[in-house]
Amino acid sequence: MVPHLTTALTGPLADLERRILDRMPDIERWLRTKWLEHAVPFYASVDLRNAGFKLAPVDTNLFPGGFNNLNPAFLPLCVQAAQAAVERVCPDARGVLLVPENHTRNTFYLRNVAVLANILRQAGVHVRVGSLLPEIREATTIGLPEGDSLTLEPIVRRGNRLAVGDFDPCMVLVNNDMSAGRPPLLDGLEQPVAPPLSAGWYNRRKSHHFEIYKGVAREFGALIGIDPWLVDPYFGVCGEINFQERTGEECLAANVDSLLRRIRAKYDEYGISERPFAIVKADAGTYGMGIMTVHDAAEITGLNRKQRNKMAVVKEGLEVTAAIIQEGVYTFESIHDAIAEPVVYMIDRFVVGGFYRVHTARGKDENLNAPGAQFVPLAFETPCIPDPQGPAGCAPNRFYAYGVVARLAQLAAALEIEALESAATAVAAE
């Protein structure tokens, strides 16, 4: 299910945490039935925010790039889950071609690739790392911190199969979110590709994901008897935006105003004294680019040139043409007086670990995925063995609620991929 990990929280369990823990058997059975009905993504990471009264996902990444930030103690969990994931995609599991991002100068990201490759090797498969960069024309070894290294090799296409050298892989595992577009080299392969190319950010939209997540949260809320809002951030979307030319500001301002009023009504219902806020961000893309916090709709129409330029482009220099306006969820967790938010990692249907994203210069109502962020690996809790001579029971697994909400987002991603694949098939048939 969910490993017993440390959290930054102390004190009594919140009502939401207690409800989730109390309904563990029902929740696990419900999730098992969902994975019988839907194909689980190969891997995913989910950014969570915990306000105590509310615990919700704020971003779901289908091409996770932070395996190097996990505690090395999680390796056995990752290996076991990777075995299940590979066997699901490619039962004979001869070998895996890992296709990373083109960030050859980002040693932190390359360290992630090296850790991911090591997980797959320990899962019992041959792994080679193939680069999409045209300048990689021969095996190229890149030195990494702590004496490690990573070898990138040029990908060769032979008919409808990819290879590196004489290595003919069983499957292609993509760790490239395709913000810059769908790589033609990966099109029309007979080898299975995971995650599917349609899940790349050139095609995927956060608003689509959270619309699907809303349905998942509603069903989950009915299952355990809670208001779905407690695990689901409200949102709106504006589909035609140009920050530099200041077009679409009216749509953004209207959505911010509407969203803040809806949040305020919920805060009043639950007696919450905090000030509602919204997060405006690009409807596609990662790396924490194109994101701003707003407390009033007037802030949208008052952006200066620097703020507009910051919001106008995201990863790979792509122009922002659509924005999601998402309910801001406070984080009341901190590590060494720095604001923190948990990031949960999953391979196949298993929670395999996580870490805290920590930022000393950001507040409890701000995006932490920004330059200056640090990563604090989570650790396993000390095992608890009930002592007949001592106090009854063991401390509850506080991390369990994180794992549940992350898996709700993973389920939404599975449904999202089904919809994207169905749409791609329909277009191909025309």
N, C-alpha and C positions, 0 to 999 in steps of 0.2 A: 504494500500500500504506500504509505508515506513514511520515510525514515524519521526517527526521533532526533531532531536537530535542535541546536540552540537558537534562540531568537534574542533580539535586543529588548524584548518586553519583560517587564517584571510586574509584580502585583497580581491581584485577582484576575481570573478569566473574565473577559467581556461577555455579555449575554450572547452575542453572535458566535463567539468561539465555543462557548458551552453548548449551544444548540447544535452546532456542527459535530462536536465531539460526541454528544449524546446520541446522535443519529448515525454514527459511523457504519453499523452493519447495513442500514438501509441505503446509505450513500454509496457504499462500495458495491452493493448488489446492483443498484441503478446504473452506475458507471460501467460495470461489467456487461450489462445488457446493451448499453450504447455501443461498446466496442465490438459486440457481435453484429451490430447493424451497420456500422460505419468503419471505414478504414482509418486507422490511427496514423497521424503524421509520423514520419521517421523520427524527427526530433523537433523540439520547440523550446523557447524560453519565454517567460511571462514576467513583465514588470508589474508589481503589485504596490498598492498604497493602503496602509492600515491606519484609519482614523479612530480605531477603537469601536465607535458605533457603526462603522462601515469598513468593509474590506473588499476591494475591487481591483480588477486588472485595468491597467491603463495602456498597455501595449503588448502585442503578441508577435514574436519574431519566429518565423518558420525556417530561418537560416541562422541559427544562433552562433555568435562569434566570441563567446567568452568562456569556453571550456577550460582555458588556462587560469581562470579566476576561481574555479572550484577547489575545494579542499582535496588534496591528494588522497585523503582517507576515503573519498567517495569512489575511487577507481573501481573497486570490485562491483559496486552497484552499477556503474556505467557500463562495465564489461558485460555483465549479465543482461542488462537491458539491450545493449547493442547486438548481442547474439540473437535475441528475440526479434529485433528490428530487421536485421539482415536476412534472417531465415524467412521472415514474412514477405520480404520483397524478392528474395532470390534463394529458394530452398537449398540449392546445391552449394551456394556460398563459396565459389572458387576464389573470387577476389573482388576488390572494390577499387574503382577509380575515383579519387576524391578531387573535386574541382573547386578550388578556393576563389576568393576575391582576387583582384589584381593589385592588392596592396603590398607589393614586394618591399616597400620601405617601412612599413608599419610592423615592427618586430613584435609588438604586443599581439596583433592579429595573427601573425605567422606562428607565434607560440601557441595560440589557440588551435591552429591547423595541426601543429605537431602533436599536441595533446590528443586531439580527435583521432589522428592517425594511429597513435599509440593505443587508444581505447579499442579501435577496430582490430589492430593486430593481436591484442590480448584476447579479443573475442574469437580469434582463430581464423582470421581471413588474411590473405595477402592484400597489401595496400600500396598503391602508388599515387603520387600527387601530380596531377596534370594541370598545366597552366594554360589559360586562354590568351596570354600575352604573346603577340607575334615575335617579340625579341627573344623569347625563350626558345632557342633552336636546338639546344642540347641540354643534357642533364646539368642543372645549375644548383649548387649547394650554397645555402645562405646560412651564415652563422647567427645563432640566437643567444640570448642571455644565458648565463650559467653553463656555458660550454656546449649547449645543444645545437643542433643544426636541422635544416629542412631541405630536402632535395626536390626541386621542381623540374618536371620534364615536359617536353613539347607533346601535345596531344596529336595523334594521327587518326584520321578517319578513313576506314576501309569499308566502303559500301555503307551500310547502315549500322556499323559498329565503331566504337571508339577504342583506341589502344594507346599505350605508350611503349615504344620499342616492341618487344615480342610479348608484352603482357596484354592478354585479352580478358578484361574484367567481366565478371558476372553482372555487375550493376554499376551505375554512375551515381555517386552521392554528391549533391551540389551544396557547397557552403558559400555560395555567391548569390546575394539577394536580387541580382539582375536589375538594379536601379537604372542602369544605363540601357537596358533593353534585353530582349531574348537573344542569346547567342546562337547564330545560325548553325554553328558547329554541332550544337546539341539537339537540333531539330530532327524529327523523323527517325530516331534510333530504335533498333530492335531490342537493345538492352533496356531494362527498366531504369528509369531516372527518378530519383527521390531527393527532395520533394519534387512534384511535377513542375515543369517549366511555367505553367499557368499561374503558379503561386508567387512568381517574382513580382517585385514592386512596380515593374513597368505595366502590370496588369491588375494587381491587387489594390484594394482600397480599404483603409481603416474603417470608414463608415459602413462598408459592407460587412466587415467582420463584426463590428459592434451591433449592427442590426440583427445579425444571426445570434450573437451572444445574448441579446435581449430575450430572445425566445428560449434559449438554454436556461438563463437565469429565472425566467418565469416558471419553467417546468421544475427547476430545482427548488424554487421558493415554495411551490405547491407540495413538493415531496417532503420537506422538513418543516413546513408551516411558518415561513418567514416572509416578510415583504421583500420581493425581488430587488427593490432599490438598494437594500443593504449590501448586495454583492454586484450591483450593476450601475455604472456611471451613465447618467443622462448624456445625450449628445444631439447635435444638429450638424448640418453640412451645407456648405456653399460650393456649388460646382463650377462657378466661373469667377475666378479671382485673378487680379494682376496687381500685386502690391506696389510695384514701381509706378504704374500708371494710375493707381488709386481707383481702379474699377472693382466693384464687388464689395466695397466698404459698407454699403447700406445693408446688404445681405448679412454680412458678418455682424454688424451692430445689432440688427434685429434678432439674429440668432442668440447673440450673447445676452441681450435683454430678456428674451423669452426663457433661456436656460436658467439665468440667475433667479428669475421669478419662480420657476419650478423648484429649484433647489431650496430657495427661501421657504417655500410652502412646506417642503419636507422637514427642513430644520425646525420650523415652528411646530410641526406635528410631533417631532421627537424631543422638543425642548433643547435644541442645540443652539448654543450662543455664538458659535463661530461665524465669521463673515463669509458668505458664499463667494466662490470664485470660479472662473472658467479657464480652460487651457485651449488656446487656439494653435493648431499645428497643421502642417501639410497632411493631406489625406493619403499620401503614399510616401514611403521612405523611412530611413532609420538614422542612427548616429546622432539623435537629439538635435537635428538641425530644423530650422523653421518652426520654432516653438515660442510662445509667449503666454504669460499669465495676465489675466484681466479681471478686475473687480467691478467694472462699470462699462457699459456700452460706449460711453464717450471716449474711452481710451482707444478704441478702434479708429475713430475718425481723427484722433489727435496724434497719430504716429508721425514722428519726424523721419527725415530721409534715411538716417542710419538704421532706425528700426524697420523701415520698409525694406531696405536692402537686405537686412538680416533675415526677414521673413520670405524674401522673394525666391531664394534658391535653396536647394537641399543637396544631398550627396550627388556626386558626379556633375555638379553644376547645373542640375536640372531645374527648370523654372517651375515654381509652384502655381498651378492653375486651379486647384481645388483645396479646400480647407475643411477640417472637422473641428467643431467647437464642442469640446468635451467637458463634462462636469469635473471641476477640480476636486480631488480627494486629498484631504490633509494627510500628512504623515506625522504621527506623534512618536515615532521611533528615532532614537539617536544613539550614536556610538562615540564615546569620548567627546560629548557635547557637539557633535556634528550630526546634521540631519541625515537620516538613512532610509532607504527603501529596499525591500527584499526583491530579489530576482530568482525565480524558480526555474530549474532546468529539468526537462523530461526527455527521455529517449523511449520510443515506442510508448506504451501506456504507463510507464513507470516514472515516478519522481526520483531523480538520481542525485539531487543536491541543490545547492544554491549559494548565493552570496548576498551581501549587502552592498548596494551602491551608496557611497557616502560622499557628501560635498560640504566642506567647511564654510563655503561662501554663499550657500543657498539656504532659503528659509523653508518652513514647513508647507508653504503653498506654492513652491516653485519646482520647475523641472530640474531633476538632479543629473540627467544624462547630458552633461555639458563638460567642456574643458575644465580640468581641475578635479574631476570626479576620481575617487579612489574605490577600491574594491576590497571588502573584508570577507574572506571565506567563512562560511558557517561551519560549525563543528558538530560532531555527534554529542548528544547528551550522555552523561555517565549512566550506564545501564542501571536500572532499578530492579532489585530483587526483593519482593515482599518479605519482610522479616516477621515471623510469627511472634517474636518477643517484642517487636517494636510497633510503631504506628502503622495502622492499616493502609494499604494502597500505595501507589507510586504517583509521582508528579505526572500530570497530564501532558500529552504531546502537543505543546502549543503550536508547533510547526504544522500540525495536521490541517488546520484550517487554511493555511497558505497553500498546501498541496492540493486541497480540494478545489479552491477557487482557481488555481492555475490549471487544473485539469478541466474545469468548466470552460476556460478559454481555449484549451487544447481541443475540446469537443466542438466548440464553435468553429475553430480552424478546420477541423475535419469536414464539417458541413459546408464551410466556405470553399474548401478545395473541391468538394463534389460539385458545387454550383459552378465554379470556374472551369472545371474539366468538362462539364456538360455544355457550357456555353461555347468552349473551344471546339468541341465535337460538332455542335450545330453549325458553327461558322465554317468548319472544314467541309461539311456536307453540302453547303450551298454552292 
